Amino acid sequence: MISRELALQLRDAGLVWHPESGDRFQLDLPSDVEADVEADTFTVSEMTIETRRYPTGPILAFNGTTEWALDSVALADAVWLPREDQLRELLRATFRGLRRLTDAFEVEVELGGERRRFEHPDASEAYGMALLALIERTR
């Protein structure tokens, strides 16, 4: 799973999330809300947390959640934590390969005719770093 910090960077760079069952997220709430709630990771599931679409925008509805009293949150108040396969898919045709190094993973992409490599001990984080570079290049 990618770090919250990288997920926030991706969101701020313009990555758009269309929630689907199985997606993981954390909350990004105002500073007056208890901080440990933001550290909890939730999973979208029709049984407990589902996406509902309204004219004012999508929300994440908590159905029968017993951990704490929360009916729903706006999508803007959630931080998507994309999985490794989702990150690889978002790289699309720029993706060239994933290699296992001695103590890290290396993701290679081609951006504007130039091969770039992103290295991290967690493969998901390396994919996320490559995706961030792609998004920033296209802005």
Phi and psi in degrees as GROMACS dihedral restraints (atoms count N, CA, C in turn):
[ dihedral_restraints ]
;  ai    aj    ak    al  type     phi  dphi    fc
    3     4     5     6     1   -73.2    20    10
    4     5     6     7     1   160.2    20    10
    6     7     8     9     1   -73.0    20    10
    7     8     9    10     1   155.8    20    10
    9    10    11    12     1   -59.2    20    10
   10    11    12    13     1   -40.2    20    10
   12    13    14    15     1   -60.5    20    10
   13    14    15    16     1   -45.3    20    10
   15    16    17    18     1   -68.3    20    10
   16    17    18    19     1   -38.3    20    10
   18    19    20    21     1   -60.7    20    10
   19    20    21    22     1   -40.9    20    10
   21    22    23    24     1   -66.1    20    10
   22    23    24    25     1   -39.5    20    10
   24    25    26    27     1   -62.4    20    10
   25    26    27    28     1   -43.0    20    10
   27    28    29    30     1   -63.0    20    10
   28    29    30    31     1   -45.0    20    10
   30    31    32    33     1   -61.8    20    10
   31    32    33    34     1   -46.9    20    10
   33    34    35    36     1   -65.9    20    10
   34    35    36    37     1   -26.7    20    10
   36    37    38    39     1   -77.5    20    10
   37    38    39    40     1   -14.6    20    10
   39    40    41    42     1   120.8    20    10
   40    41    42    43     1     5.8    20    10
   42    43    44    45     1   -65.5    20    10
   43    44    45    46     1   125.3    20    10
   45    46    47    48     1  -100.0    20    10
   46    47    48    49     1   135.4    20    10
   48    49    50    51     1  -108.4    20    10
   49    50    51    52     1   129.1    20    10
   51    52    53    54     1  -115.7    20    10
   52    53    54    55     1    93.9    20    10
   54    55    56    57     1   -55.2    20    10
   55    56    57    58     1   136.7    20    10
   57    58    59    60     1  -133.6    20    10
   58    59    60    61     1   159.1    20    10
   60    61    62    63     1   -55.4    20    10
   61    62    63    64     1   133.2    20    10
   63    64    65    66     1    98.4    20    10
   64    65    66    67     1   -15.0    20    10
   66    67    68    69     1   -69.1    20    10
   67    68    69    70     1   143.1    20    10
   69    70    71    72     1  -106.7    20    10
   70    71    72    73     1   148.4    20    10
   72    73    74    75     1  -154.4    20    10
   73    74    75    76     1   162.2    20    10
   75    76    77    78     1  -122.3    20    10
   76    77    78    79     1   164.9    20    10
   78    79    80    81     1   -90.4    20    10
   79    80    81    82     1   148.6    20    10
   81    82    83    84     1  -126.8    20    10
   82    83    84    85     1    84.1    20    10
   84    85    86    87     1  -102.4    20    10
   85    86    87    88     1   164.4    20    10
   87    88    89    90     1   -55.8    20    10
   88    89    90    91     1   155.7    20    10
   90    91    92    93     1   -63.4    20    10
   91    92    93    94     1   -17.9    20    10
   93    94    95    96     1   -82.0    20    10
   94    95    96    97     1    -3.5    20    10
   96    97    98    99     1   -90.7    20    10
   97    98    99   100     1   145.2    20    10
   99   100   101   102     1   -53.8    20    10
  100   101   102   103     1   129.0    20    10
  102   103   104   105     1   -66.2    20    10
  103   104   105   106     1   -31.5    20    10
  105   106   107   108     1   -68.0    20    10
  106   107   108   109     1   -20.0    20    10
  108   109   110   111     1   -66.0    20    10
  109   110   111   112     1   -36.6    20    10
  111   112   113   114     1   -65.8    20    10
  112   113   114   115     1   -26.8    20    10
  114   115   116   117     1   -77.2    20    10
  115   116   117   118     1   -19.0    20    10
  117   118   119   120     1   -67.7    20    10
  118   119   120   121     1   139.8    20    10
  120   121   122   123     1  -107.5    20    10
  121   122   123   124     1   129.7    20    10
  123   124   125   126     1  -112.1    20    10
  124   125   126   127     1   157.8    20    10
  126   127   128   129     1  -124.2    20    10
  127   128   129   130     1   129.9    20    10
  129   130   131   132     1   -68.7    20    10
  130   131   132   133     1   126.9    20    10
  132   133   134   135     1  -154.6    20    10
  133   134   135   136     1   134.5    20    10
  135   136   137   138     1   -57.0    20    10
  136   137   138   139     1   -24.5    20    10
  138   139   140   141     1   -76.3    20    10
  139   140   141   142     1   -36.9    20    10
  141   142   143   144     1  -122.0    20    10
  142   143   144   145     1   -42.7    20    10
  144   145   146   147     1  -132.5    20    10
  145   146   147   148     1   116.1    20    10
  147   148   149   150     1  -125.2    20    10
  148   149   150   151     1   155.6    20    10
  150   151   152   153     1   -86.9    20    10
  151   152   153   154     1   128.8    20    10
  153   154   155   156     1  -120.2    20    10
  154   155   156   157     1   133.9    20    10
  156   157   158   159     1  -105.7    20    10
  157   158   159   160     1   128.4    20    10
  159   160   161   162     1  -127.0    20    10
  160   161   162   163     1   162.8    20    10
  162   163   164   165     1   -56.9    20    10
  163   164   165   166     1   -28.0    20    10
  165   166   167   168     1   -82.9    20    10
  166   167   168   169     1    -7.7    20    10
  168   169   170   171     1   127.3    20    10
  169   170   171   172     1   164.0    20    10
  171   172   173   174     1   -73.2    20    10
  172   173   174   175     1   150.2    20    10
  174   175   176   177     1  -129.0    20    10
  175   176   177   178     1   162.7    20    10
  177   178   179   180     1  -105.7    20    10
  178   179   180   181     1   113.1    20    10
  180   181   182   183     1   -96.8    20    10
  181   182   183   184     1   129.0    20    10
  183   184   185   186     1   -94.4    20    10
  184   185   186   187     1   112.6    20    10
  186   187   188   189     1  -100.3    20    10
  187   188   189   190     1   105.9    20    10
  189   190   191   192     1    70.0    20    10
  190   191   192   193     1    23.6    20    10
  192   193   194   195     1   -70.9    20    10
  193   194   195   196     1   129.8    20    10
  195   196   197   198     1  -101.0    20    10
  196   197   198   199     1   -10.5    20    10
  198   199   200   201     1   -62.1    20    10
  199   200   201   202     1   -41.9    20    10
  201   202   203   204     1  -161.1    20    10
  202   203   204   205     1   160.4    20    10
  204   205   206   207     1   -79.8    20    10
  205   206   207   208     1   100.8    20    10
  207   208   209   210     1  -144.0    20    10
  208   209   210   211     1   120.3    20    10
  210   211   212   213     1   -83.5    20    10
  211   212   213   214     1   -48.1    20    10
  213   214   215   216     1  -163.8    20    10
  214   215   216   217     1   162.6    20    10
  216   217   218   219     1  -136.3    20    10
  217   218   219   220     1   148.8    20    10
  219   220   221   222     1   -68.4    20    10
  220   221   222   223     1   147.9    20    10
  222   223   224   225     1   -56.8    20    10
  223   224   225   226     1   -32.7    20    10
  225   226   227   228     1   -65.1    20    10
  226   227   228   229     1   -18.6    20    10
  228   229   230   231     1   -95.3    20    10
  229   230   231   232     1    12.8    20    10
  231   232   233   234     1  -120.2    20    10
  232   233   234   235     1   147.3    20    10
  234   235   236   237     1  -115.0    20    10
  235   236   237   238     1   112.2    20    10
  237   238   239   240     1   -70.9    20    10
  238   239   240   241     1   134.2    20    10
  240   241   242   243     1  -113.1    20    10
  241   242   243   244     1    82.0    20    10
  243   244   245   246     1   -61.7    20    10
  244   245   246   247     1   146.6    20    10
  246   247   248   249     1   -78.1    20    10
  247   248   249   250     1   166.5    20    10
  249   250   251   252     1   -56.1    20    10
  250   251   252   253     1   -44.8    20    10
  252   253   254   255     1   -66.3    20    10
  253   254   255   256     1   -34.5    20    10
  255   256   257   258     1   -68.7    20    10
  256   257   258   259     1   -40.5    20    10
  258   259   260   261     1   -63.8    20    10
  259   260   261   262     1   -43.9    20    10
  261   262   263   264     1   -61.7    20    10
  262   263   264   265     1   -42.1    20    10
  264   265   266   267     1   -63.7    20    10
  265   266   267   268     1   -39.0    20    10
  267   268   269   270     1   -68.3    20    10
  268   269   270   271     1   -23.5    20    10
  270   271   272   273     1   -72.3    20    10
  271   272   273   274     1   -22.2    20    10
  273   274   275   276     1    48.4    20    10
  274   275   276   277     1  -130.9    20    10
  276   277   278   279     1   -72.6    20    10
  277   278   279   280     1    -8.4    20    10
  279   280   281   282     1   -77.2    20    10
  280   281   282   283     1   -20.8    20    10
  282   283   284   285     1   -68.9    20    10
  283   284   285   286     1   129.1    20    10
  285   286   287   288     1  -114.0    20    10
  286   287   288   289     1   -29.3    20    10
  288   289   290   291     1   171.0    20    10
  289   290   291   292     1   162.3    20    10
  291   292   293   294     1  -123.6    20    10
  292   293   294   295     1   127.1    20    10
  294   295   296   297     1  -123.1    20    10
  295   296   297   298     1   142.8    20    10
  297   298   299   300     1   -90.6    20    10
  298   299   300   301     1   119.7    20    10
  300   301   302   303     1   -96.8    20    10
  301   302   303   304     1  -178.4    20    10
  303   304   305   306     1   -55.6    20    10
  304   305   306   307     1   -48.7    20    10
  306   307   308   309     1  -131.6    20    10
  307   308   309   310     1    22.8    20    10
  309   310   311   312     1  -161.3    20    10
  310   311   312   313     1   175.3    20    10
  312   313   314   315     1  -113.9    20    10
  313   314   315   316     1   146.8    20    10
  315   316   317   318     1  -123.9    20    10
  316   317   318   319     1   122.5    20    10
  318   319   320   321     1  -102.3    20    10
  319   320   321   322     1   129.0    20    10
  321   322   323   324     1  -112.5    20    10
  322   323   324   325     1   131.3    20    10
  324   325   326   327     1  -131.7    20    10
  325   326   327   328     1   162.5    20    10
  327   328   329   330     1  -115.9    20    10
  328   329   330   331     1   116.6    20    10
  330   331   332   333     1  -119.7    20    10
  331   332   333   334     1   115.0    20    10
  333   334   335   336     1    59.9    20    10
  334   335   336   337     1    37.8    20    10
  336   337   338   339     1    81.7    20    10
  337   338   339   340     1    -0.4    20    10
  339   340   341   342     1  -111.5    20    10
  340   341   342   343     1   130.7    20    10
  342   343   344   345     1   -79.3    20    10
  343   344   345   346     1   130.0    20    10
  345   346   347   348     1  -128.3    20    10
  346   347   348   349     1   145.8    20    10
  348   349   350   351     1  -122.1    20    10
  349   350   351   352     1   140.5    20    10
  351   352   353   354     1  -128.1    20    10
  352   353   354   355     1   124.2    20    10
  354   355   356   357     1  -118.0    20    10
  355   356   357   358     1   136.8    20    10
  357   358   359   360     1  -162.4    20    10
  358   359   360   361     1   150.4    20    10
  360   361   362   363     1   -61.3    20    10
  361   362   363   364     1   -24.0    20    10
  363   364   365   366     1  -107.4    20    10
  364   365   366   367     1   123.2    20    10
  366   367   368   369     1   -58.6    20    10
  367   368   369   370     1   -39.2    20    10
  369   370   371   372     1   -60.8    20    10
  370   371   372   373     1   -40.1    20    10
  372   373   374   375     1   -66.8    20    10
  373   374   375   376     1   -39.7    20    10
  375   376   377   378     1   -63.9    20    10
  376   377   378   379     1   -41.6    20    10
  378   379   380   381     1   -61.1    20    10
  379   380   381   382     1   -44.1    20    10
  381   382   383   384     1   -62.0    20    10
  382   383   384   385     1   -40.1    20    10
  384   385   386   387     1   -62.8    20    10
  385   386   387   388     1   -41.2    20    10
  387   388   389   390     1   -65.7    20    10
  388   389   390   391     1   -41.1    20    10
  390   391   392   393     1   -64.9    20    10
  391   392   393   394     1   -40.0    20    10
  393   394   395   396     1   -60.3    20    10
  394   395   396   397     1   -42.9    20    10
  396   397   398   399     1   -62.2    20    10
  397   398   399   400     1   -40.0    20    10
  399   400   401   402     1   -64.0    20    10
  400   401   402   403     1   -47.3    20    10
  402   403   404   405     1   -62.2    20    10
  403   404   405   406     1   -45.4    20    10
  405   406   407   408     1   -63.5    20    10
  406   407   408   409     1   -32.6    20    10
  408   409   410   411     1   -69.8    20    10
  409   410   411   412     1   -32.7    20    10
  411   412   413   414     1   -86.9    20    10
  412   413   414   415     1    -6.8    20    10
